[in-house]
């Protein structure tokens, strides 16, 4: 837990320049945190930075953005984010953007548009990690046709165990593994418990439909309230830590230990499994994996080693 991905998350109801403005606000807020606590946390721009910062006893912050709408259809904005130390981008979120289809919206582009393909190529060139969590199945396969580097599903789980569109099918997981990619298992009850799947689909649709006609400070205030209304208190659910372990098991048995990791999504879920309510419970997950027969080396790969390997391959050092 010394190298979390910090998502500069901007809801999809921020459009165009508003999405860029909000992203820059969040990057500035993150910088203020880094400046106030230099002895505790430092931005990590590469895998070697992660190792160095952790060795120094600090948190290595890997910055990401969660939704291609945040570049406002402009590769110059993408390049600027890279210069600001952002090392990964989720191509879509709850809704389609102008160049890629989301898993929780009606298909509009049949996957990636030509500009979407340009985005993937430019991310490859920049050494930014392409994140396919949230994208439609067709978008996923289009990405794999274009990319020259491994991709991640930063916070998804297995559709074979919990049938929601945000999760990946076995065929998708196998394709991801052939690409050298990694899937981070999402801890949210909506993603790991089949008992929650039906209600989850309705909740995803509700979230995608939020569309305030606001700008500037009024939009920021709406977003803050919207977030607190949904995520300030965890809701009761049927999921357990064993459900999370089952998803890790499923990927490991399907494609091998080198392609599965942790994608907790603790700041973006509202229903957490019993036994994995927050980051303090991670040792219990480690113990559960060891009890299942995973070796120490296997557990280290799951808990971060696989993502670190992918960072080296994509970023280049």
C-alpha positions in Angstrom: 0.0 0.0 0.0 3.0 2.2 -0.4 2.4 3.0 -4.1 -1.3 3.8 -4.6 -2.6 5.2 -7.9 -4.2 8.6 -7.1 -7.0 9.2 -9.6 -7.6 12.9 -10.5 -11.3 11.9 -11.0 -13.6 14.3 -12.9 -17.2 13.1 -13.3 -18.4 12.8 -16.9 -20.9 15.6 -16.5 -17.9 17.9 -16.7 -17.5 18.6 -20.4 -14.8 20.1 -22.6 -12.8 23.0 -21.0 -14.7 22.4 -17.7 -13.2 18.9 -17.5 -9.7 20.3 -18.1 -10.2 23.1 -15.5 -11.3 20.6 -12.9 -8.4 18.2 -13.7 -5.9 21.1 -13.2 -7.6 22.0 -9.9 -7.1 18.5 -8.7 -3.5 18.4 -9.9 -2.9 21.6 -8.0 -4.5 20.2 -4.9 -2.3 17.1 -5.2 0.8 19.3 -5.5 -0.2 21.2 -2.4 -0.4 17.9 -0.5 3.1 16.8 -1.9 4.5 20.2 -0.9 3.2 20.1 2.6 4.4 16.6 3.4 7.7 16.0 1.5 8.9 13.6 4.2 5.9 11.4 3.8 4.8 11.3 0.2 6.4 12.0 -3.2 5.2 11.7 -6.8 6.5 8.7 -8.7 7.1 9.2 -12.4 8.5 5.7 -13.0 8.9 2.2 -11.6 12.4 3.1 -10.4 10.9 6.1 -8.6 8.4 3.8 -6.9 11.2 1.6 -5.6 13.4 4.5 -4.5 10.5 6.3 -2.7 9.3 3.2 -0.9 12.9 2.4 0.2 13.0 5.9 1.8 9.9 5.0 3.8 7.5 7.3 2.0 4.4 6.9 0.0 5.0 6.8 -3.8 2.1 8.6 -5.5 1.3 7.5 -9.0 -1.0 10.1 -10.6 -3.7 9.1 -13.1 -6.8 10.5 -14.7 -10.1 8.6 -14.9 -11.9 9.4 -18.1 -10.8 10.4 -21.6 -13.3 13.3 -21.5 -10.6 15.0 -19.3 -8.4 15.7 -22.4 -11.3 17.6 -24.2 -10.5 15.9 -27.5 -7.1 17.5 -27.7 -3.8 15.6 -27.8 -2.0 18.7 -26.6 -3.9 18.5 -23.3 -2.9 14.8 -23.0 0.7 15.7 -23.6 0.4 18.5 -21.0 -1.0 16.1 -18.4 2.0 13.8 -19.1 4.4 16.7 -18.4 2.5 17.3 -15.1 3.5 13.8 -14.1 0.3 11.9 -14.9 1.2 8.4 -15.8 -2.1 6.6 -16.7 -5.5 7.4 -18.2 -8.7 5.4 -18.0 -10.1 5.9 -21.6 -13.8 6.3 -20.5 -15.9 6.5 -17.4 -19.6 5.9 -16.9 -20.5 7.6 -20.3 -19.2 7.5 -23.8 -16.9 10.4 -24.7 -16.5 11.7 -28.2 -14.0 9.0 -29.3 -14.6 5.9 -27.2 -17.6 3.8 -26.0 -18.2 3.1 -22.3 -19.4 -0.2 -20.9 -22.2 1.6 -19.1 -23.6 3.6 -22.0 -25.3 2.8 -25.3 -22.8 2.1 -28.1 -22.2 5.3 -30.1 -18.9 4.8 -32.0 -18.6 1.0 -32.3 -15.6 1.1 -30.0 -12.8 3.6 -30.7 -13.0 6.3 -33.3 -9.9 7.2 -35.4 -9.2 9.9 -32.9 -9.4 7.4 -30.1 -6.8 5.3 -31.9 -4.6 8.4 -32.1 -5.0 8.8 -28.3 -3.8 5.2 -27.7 -0.8 5.7 -30.0 0.1 9.0 -28.4 -0.1 7.4 -24.9 2.2 4.7 -26.1 4.6 7.2 -27.3 4.5 9.3 -24.1 4.9 6.3 -21.9 1.4 6.7 -20.3 -0.4 3.6 -19.3 -3.6 2.9 -21.2 -6.3 1.8 -18.7 -9.3 -0.1 -20.1 -11.5 -0.3 -17.0 -14.9 1.2 -17.8 -14.6 0.8 -21.6 -17.0 -1.2 -23.7 -16.0 -4.7 -24.9 -15.6 -3.4 -28.5 -13.4 -0.5 -27.3 -11.3 -3.0 -25.4 -10.6 -5.1 -28.4 -10.0 -2.0 -30.5 -7.4 -0.8 -28.0 -5.5 -4.1 -28.2 -5.4 -3.8 -32.0 -3.7 -0.4 -31.7 -1.5 -0.5 -28.7 2.2 -1.5 -28.9 2.5 -1.7 -25.1 0.7 -3.6 -22.3 -2.5 -2.1 -20.9 -4.2 -2.4 -17.5 -7.7 -2.8 -16.2 -7.0 -0.8 -13.1 -10.2 -1.6 -11.2 -12.3 -4.3 -12.8 -13.3 -7.8 -11.8 -14.5 -11.1 -13.5 -17.8 -11.2 -15.4 -17.8 -15.0 -15.1 -18.3 -14.5 -11.3 -20.3 -11.3 -11.3 -22.2 -10.4 -14.5 -22.0 -6.7 -14.8 -20.7 -4.8 -17.9 -17.9 -3.2 -16.0 -16.3 -6.6 -15.4 -14.2 -8.5 -17.9 -15.2 -11.7 -19.7 -12.8 -14.7 -19.7 -12.0 -14.0 -23.3 -11.1 -10.4 -22.5 -8.9 -11.5 -19.6 -7.1 -14.0 -21.9 -6.6 -11.3 -24.5 -5.3 -8.9 -21.8 -2.8 -11.5 -20.7 -1.5 -12.1 -24.2 -0.9 -8.3 -24.4 1.1 -8.6 -21.2 -1.4 -6.6 -19.2 -2.8 -6.7 -15.7 -6.3 -6.7 -14.2 -6.7 -5.1 -10.8 -9.6 -6.7 -8.9 -12.1 -4.1 -7.8 -13.3 -4.7 -4.2 -16.7 -3.1 -4.7 -19.6 -5.4 -3.8 -21.1 -4.4 -7.2 -18.2 -6.0 -8.9 -17.4 -9.1 -6.9 -20.8 -10.5 -5.6 -23.2 -12.1 -8.0 -25.9 -11.3 -5.4 -25.4 -7.6 -6.1 -25.2 -7.7 -9.9 -28.8 -7.0 -10.7 -29.1 -3.9 -8.5 -25.6 -2.8 -9.6 -26.7 -2.5 -13.3 -29.5 -0.2 -12.2 -27.1 1.9 -10.1 -24.6 2.2 -12.9 -27.4 3.5 -15.2 -28.5 6.0 -12.5 -25.0 7.4 -12.1 -24.5 7.7 -15.8 -27.7 9.7 -16.2 -26.6 12.5 -13.8 -26.3 15.6 -16.0 -26.4 19.0 -14.2 -26.5 22.2 -16.4 -23.9 24.0 -14.4 -20.4 25.5 -14.9 -17.6 26.8 -12.7 -18.0 27.0 -9.0 -21.6 25.9 -9.1 -20.6 22.7 -10.9 -17.8 22.0 -8.4 -20.2 22.5 -5.5 -22.7 20.1 -7.1 -19.9 17.5 -7.7 -18.8 17.7 -4.1 -22.3 17.2 -2.7 -22.9 14.4 -5.3 -19.7 12.6 -4.2 -20.5 12.9 -0.5 -24.1 11.7 -1.0 -22.9 8.5 -2.6 -19.6 7.8 -1.0 -19.4 9.3 2.5 -21.1 6.2 4.1 -20.7 2.6 3.0 -24.0 0.8 2.2 -24.9 -2.7 3.4 -24.3 -5.5 1.0 -23.8 -9.2 0.6 -20.1 -9.3 -0.5 -17.2 -10.7 1.6 -13.5 -10.8 1.4 -13.8 -14.4 0.1 -15.6 -13.0 -3.0 -12.5 -10.9 -3.7 -10.2 -13.8 -3.3 -12.4 -15.9 -5.7 -11.9 -13.2 -8.4 -8.1 -13.3 -7.8 -8.2 -17.1 -8.0 -10.2 -17.0 -11.2 -7.7 -14.8 -13.0 -4.7 -16.7 -11.7 -6.1 -20.0 -12.8 -7.3 -18.6 -16.2 -4.1 -16.8 -17.3 -1.5 -17.1 -14.6 -0.3 -15.2 -11.6 1.5 -12.5 -13.6 -1.7 -10.8 -14.8 -3.7 -10.1 -11.6 -3.4 -7.3 -9.1 -5.2 -5.1 -6.6 -7.7 -2.5 -7.9 -9.5 -1.8 -4.7 -11.2 1.5 -5.8 -11.7 2.4 -2.2 -12.4 6.1 -3.1 -14.9 5.2 -5.8 -17.2 2.4 -4.3 -20.1 2.7 -1.9 -20.4 -1.0 -0.9 -17.4 -2.7 0.5 -17.1 -6.4 1.3 -17.2 -7.7 4.9 -13.6 -8.1 6.0 -12.2 -5.6 3.5 -13.9 -2.4 4.7 -10.8 -0.2 4.3 -7.0 -0.3 3.7 -6.3 -1.4 7.3 -7.8 -4.8 6.4 -5.3 -5.5 3.6 -3.2 -7.8 5.9 -6.3 -10.0 6.2 -6.3 -10.4 2.4 -2.6 -11.2 2.4 -3.3 -13.9 5.0 -6.2 -15.3 3.0 -4.1 -15.6 -0.1 -1.3 -17.4 1.8 -3.9 -19.7 3.3 -5.1 -20.5 -0.2 -1.7 -21.8 -1.1 -0.2 -18.8 -2.9 3.5 -18.5 -2.4 5.2 -15.4 -0.9 6.4 -14.5 -4.4 2.9 -14.9 -5.8 1.4 -12.7 -3.2 4.0 -10.0 -3.8 3.2 -10.1 -7.5 -0.6 -9.7 -6.7 0.0 -6.9 -4.2 2.0 -4.7 -6.6 4.8 -6.6 -8.4 2.7 -7.1 -11.5 1.8 -3.5 -11.8 5.4 -2.5 -11.2 6.6 -4.7 -14.0 4.0 -3.2 -16.3 5.2 0.3 -15.4 8.7 -0.6 -16.4 7.5 -1.9 -19.7 5.3 1.1 -20.5 7.1 4.0 -19.0 10.5 2.7 -20.0 12.6 2.8 -16.8 
